[in-house]
């Protein structure tokens, strides 16, 4: 196939596939009170606009448990759920239909995990989970996403001391775990944690418009170089903030709405899902490579 024929083939395939641009990056949030149906919403990171939402289902049954964390990795959304003192479960489901598996109990093989989960993040092929109550030590757990088995745990240590703050969110980005902590009405701090040791490697307050952020963090996610924070209380408006993880300063903030009404549901988790090129886009990328290869062959034949 010569260069002219290859270019013609590309044009024909492009027309046939109607190849568009890749789907936009999206944030996903879980929302719902224990005992009521939990919904999954897509949220536009740059506007705070939500889609209509869809209820979570496992094994064909609507999920009504107490969700405690949300994370995305390797094509799946992972969610933890469970009340303090009872077993916690790990669920995996697809972002689109929000249909998942029946869940797996989190444990170390001999004992079930019954602690207070405060955050969930995916990184390095593993799930990381924080747990602990205010006034007691917070721990970092390494969990196998496929089995929900705890591979290891370590206390979170800040400057040689056990971390005992009120942790509110966890996210993974650029090799670092980011954790938020702080009581409502007081400054919220952003901590960078080494996932291998649980040691705090950085800390700074979150700042919005020159003032310390004091809202109630209900979700934390990393994507596109930013940290996204969902904040608000049940029955009141929720806001979506984007922070620079290097400085803790807010880049932007948006009221979470469906375009007409302010969102007032109980957000319980936040995850960032990057865009995936459509099949037509992949096909054109492959044809682009074929064009480059054919062009090199033509040039070589002319110079031979």
For each residue, the residues with C-beta under 8 A, 3 or more apart:
1: 5 6 9 294
2: 5 6 294 298
3: 6 7 291 294 295 298
4: 7 8
5: 1 2 8 9
6: 1 2 3 9 10 287 290 291 294
7: 3 4 10 11 291
8: 4 5 11 12
9: 1 5 6 12 13 287
10: 6 7 13 14 284 287 288 290 291
11: 7 8 14 15
12: 8 9 15 16
13: 9 10 16 17 283 284 287
14: 10 11 17 19 280 284
15: 11 12 18
16: 12 13
17: 13 14 279 280 283 284
18: 15 280
19: 14 278 280 281 283 284
20: 278 280 281
21: 281
22: 275 276 277 278 281
23: 26 275 276 278
24: 44 275
25: 45 223 224 272 273 274 275
26: 23 42 43 44 45 95 272 273 275
27: 42 43 44 45 221 223 228 240 270 271 272 273
28: 40 41 42 43 70 72 77 95 270 271 273
29: 40 41 43 50 70 219 230 267 268 269 270 271
30: 38 39 40 41 56 67 70 79 267 268 269
31: 38 39 41 53 265 266 267 268
32: 36 37 38 39 64 67 265 266 268
33: 36 234 266
34: 64 65 66 83
35: 64
36: 32 33 64
37: 32 55 56 62 63 64
38: 30 31 32 55 56 62 63 64 65 67 268
39: 30 31 32 53 54 55 56 265
40: 28 29 30 53 54 55 56 77 95 98
41: 28 29 30 31 50 51 53 263
42: 26 27 28 50 51 53 95
43: 26 27 28 29 48 49 50 51 240 256
44: 24 26 27 47 48 49 50
45: 25 26 27 223 224 226 228 240 242 272
46: 252 254
47: 44 254
48: 43 44 239 240 254 255 256 257
49: 43 44 257 258 259
50: 29 41 42 43 44 53 256 257 258 263
51: 41 42 43 258
52: 258
53: 31 39 40 41 42 50
54: 39 40 97 98
55: 37 38 39 40 62 63 98
56: 30 37 38 39 40 62 63 79 91 93 98 100
57: 60 61 62 63 98 99 100
58: 61 63 91 93 99 100 101 102 103
59: 101 102
60: 57
61: 57 58
62: 37 38 55 56 57
63: 37 38 55 56 57 58 67 81 91 100
64: 32 34 35 36 37 38
65: 34 38 81 82 89
66: 34 81 82 83
67: 30 32 38 63 70 79 80 81 268 269
68: 80 81 82 88 116 117 118 120 268 269
69: 78 79 80 117 118 119 120 129 170 269
70: 28 29 30 67 77 78 79 120 219 268 269 270 271
71: 77 78 79 120 121 122 127 172 269 271
72: 28 76 77 78 95 122 221 271 272 273
73: 76 78 122 123 125 127 145
74: 122 125 145
75: 94
76: 72 73 92 93 94 145
77: 28 40 70 71 72 92 93 94 95 100 271 273
78: 69 70 71 72 73 90 91 92 120 122 127 145
79: 30 56 67 69 70 71 90 91 92 93 100 120 269
80: 67 68 69 88 89 90 91 106 117 120 129
81: 63 65 66 67 68 88 89 91 103
82: 65 66 68 86 87 88 89 106 114 117
83: 34 66 86
84: 114 115 116 133
85: 114
86: 82 83 114
87: 82 105 106 107 112 113 114
88: 68 80 81 82 105 106 112 113 114 115 117
89: 65 80 81 82 103 104 105 106 148
90: 78 79 80 103 104 105 106 127 143 145 148
91: 56 58 63 78 79 80 81 100 101 103 104
92: 76 77 78 79 100 101 145
93: 56 58 76 77 79 97 98 99 100 101
94: 75 76 77 97 98 99 100
95: 26 28 40 42 72 77 98 273
96:
97: 54 93 94
98: 40 54 55 56 57 93 94 95
99: 57 58 93 94
100: 56 57 58 63 77 79 91 92 93 94 103
101: 58 59 91 92 93 104
102: 58 59
103: 58 81 89 90 91 100
104: 89 90 91 101 147 148
105: 87 88 89 90 112 113 148
106: 80 82 87 88 89 90 112 113 129 143 148 150
107: 87 110 111 112 113 148 149 150
108: 111 113 149 150
109: 149
110: 107
111: 107 108
112: 87 88 105 106 107
113: 87 88 105 106 107 108 131 141 150
114: 82 84 85 86 87 88
115: 84 88 131 132 139
116: 68 84 131 132 133
117: 68 69 80 82 88 120 129 130 131
118: 68 69 130 131 132 138 167 168 169 170
119: 69 129 130 167 168 169 170 171 179 220
120: 68 69 70 71 78 79 80 117 127 128 129 170 269
121: 71 127 128 129 170 171 172 177 222
122: 71 72 73 74 78 126 127 128 145 172
123: 73 126 128 172 173 175 177 195
124: 172 195
125: 73 74 145
126: 122 123 142 143 144 145 151
127: 71 73 78 90 120 121 122 142 143 144 145
128: 120 121 122 123 140 141 142 143 170 172 177 195
129: 69 80 106 117 119 120 121 140 141 143 170
130: 117 118 119 138 139 140 141 156 167 170 179
131: 113 115 116 117 118 138 139 141
132: 115 116 118 136 137 138 139 156 164 167
133: 84 116 136
134: 164 165 166 183
135: 164
136: 132 133 164
137: 132 155 156 162 163 164
138: 118 130 131 132 155 156 162 163 164 165 167
139: 115 130 131 132 153 154 155 156 198
140: 128 129 130 153 154 155 156 177 193 195 198
141: 113 128 129 130 131 150 152 153
142: 126 127 128 150 151 152 153 195
143: 90 106 126 127 128 129 148 149 150 151
144: 126 127 147 148 149 151
145: 73 74 76 78 90 92 122 125 126 127 148
146:
147: 104 144
148: 89 90 104 105 106 107 143 144 145
149: 107 108 109 143 144
150: 106 107 108 113 141 142 143 153
151: 126 142 143 144
152: 141 142
153: 139 140 141 142 150
154: 139 140 197 198
155: 137 138 139 140 162 163 198
156: 130 132 137 138 139 140 162 163 179 193 198 199 200
157: 160 161 162 163 197 198 199 200
158: 161 162 163 191 199 200 203
159: 200
160: 157
161: 157 158
162: 137 138 155 156 157 158
163: 137 138 155 156 157 158 167 181 191 200
164: 132 134 135 136 137 138
165: 134 138 181 182 189
166: 134 181 182 183
167: 118 119 130 132 138 163 170 179 180 181
168: 118 119 180 181 182 188 216 217 218 220
169: 118 119 179 180 217 218 219 220 229 270
170: 69 118 119 120 121 128 129 130 167 177 178 179 180 220
171: 119 121 177 178 220 221 222 227
172: 71 121 122 123 124 128 176 177 178 195 222
173: 123 176 178 222 223 225 227 245
174: 222 245
175: 123 195
176: 172 173 192 193 194 195 201 245
177: 121 123 128 140 170 171 172 192 193 194 195
178: 170 171 172 173 190 191 192 193 220 222 227 245
179: 119 130 156 167 169 170 190 191 193 220
180: 167 168 169 170 188 189 190 191 206 217 220 229
181: 163 165 166 167 168 188 189 191
182: 165 166 168 186 187 188 189 214 217
183: 134 166 186
184: 214 215 216
185: 214
186: 182 183 214
187: 182 205 206 212 213 214
188: 168 180 181 182 205 206 212 213 214 215 217
189: 165 180 181 182 203 204 205 206
190: 178 179 180 203 204 205 206 227 243 245 248
191: 158 163 178 179 180 181 200 202 203
192: 176 177 178 200 201 202 203 245
193: 140 156 176 177 178 179 198 199 200 201
194: 176 177 197 198 199 201
195: 123 124 128 140 142 172 175 176 177 198
196:
197: 154 157 194
198: 139 140 154 155 156 157 193 194 195
199: 156 157 158 193 194
200: 156 157 158 159 163 191 192 193 203
201: 176 192 193 194
202: 191 192
203: 158 189 190 191 192 200
204: 189 190 247 248
205: 187 188 189 190 212 213 248
206: 180 187 188 189 190 212 213 229 241 243 248 250
207: 210 211 212 213 247 248 249 250
208: 211 213 241 250 253
209: 250
210: 207
211: 207 208
212: 187 188 205 206 207
213: 187 188 205 206 207 208 229 231 241 250
214: 182 184 185 186 187 188
215: 184 188 231 232 239
216: 168 184 231 232 233
217: 168 169 180 182 188 220 229 230 231
218: 168 169 230 231 232 238 266 267 268 269 270
219: 29 70 169 228 229 230 267 268 269 270
220: 119 168 169 170 171 178 179 180 217 227 228 229 230 270
221: 27 72 171 227 228 270 271 272
222: 121 171 172 173 174 178 226 227 228 245 272
223: 25 27 45 173 226 228 272 273 274
224: 25 45 272 274
225: 173 245
226: 45 222 223 242 243 244 245 251
227: 171 173 178 190 220 221 222 242 243 244 245
228: 27 45 219 220 221 222 223 240 241 242 243 270 272
229: 169 180 206 213 217 219 220 240 241 243 270
230: 29 217 218 219 220 238 239 240 256 267 270
231: 213 215 216 217 218 238 239 241
232: 215 216 218 236 237 238 239 256 264 267
233: 216 236
234: 33 264 265 266
235: 264
236: 232 233 264
237: 232 255 256 262 263 264
238: 218 230 231 232 255 256 262 263 264 265 267
239: 48 215 230 231 232 253 254 255 256
240: 27 43 45 48 228 229 230 253 254 255 256
241: 206 208 213 228 229 231 250 252 253
242: 45 226 227 228 250 251 252 253
243: 190 206 226 227 228 229 248 249 250 251
244: 226 227 247 248 249 250 251
245: 173 174 176 178 190 192 222 225 226 227 248
246:
247: 204 207 244
248: 190 204 205 206 207 243 244 245
249: 207 243 244
250: 206 207 208 209 213 241 242 243 244 253
251: 226 242 243 244
252: 46 241 242
253: 208 239 240 241 242 250
254: 46 47 48 239 240
255: 48 237 238 239 240 262
256: 43 48 50 230 232 237 238 239 240 262 263 267
257: 48 49 50 260 261 262 263
258: 49 50 51 52 261 263
259: 49
260: 257
261: 257 258
262: 237 238 255 256 257
263: 41 50 237 238 256 257 258 267
264: 232 234 235 236 237 238
265: 31 32 39 234 238
266: 31 32 33 218 234
267: 29 30 31 218 219 230 232 238 256 263 270
268: 29 30 31 32 38 67 68 70 218 219
269: 29 30 67 68 69 70 71 79 120 218 219
270: 27 28 29 70 169 218 219 220 221 228 229 230 267
271: 27 28 29 70 71 72 77 221
272: 25 26 27 45 72 221 222 223 224 228
273: 25 26 27 28 72 77 95 223
274: 25 223 224
275: 22 23 24 25 26
276: 22 23
277: 22 281 282 285
278: 19 20 22 23 281 282
279: 17 282 283
280: 14 17 18 19 20 283 284
281: 19 20 21 22 277 278 284 285
282: 277 278 279 285 286
283: 13 17 19 279 280 286 287
284: 10 13 14 17 19 280 281 287 288
285: 277 281 282 288 289
286: 282 283 289 290
287: 6 9 10 13 283 284 290 291
288: 10 284 285 291 292
289: 285 286 292 293
290: 6 10 286 287 293 294
291: 3 6 7 10 287 288 294 295
292: 288 289 295 296
293: 289 290 296 297
294: 1 2 3 6 290 291 297 298
295: 3 291 292 298 299
296: 292 293 299 300
297: 293 294 300 301
298: 2 3 294 295 301 302
299: 295 296 302 303
300: 296 297 303 304
301: 297 298 304
302: 298 299
303: 299 300
304: 300 301
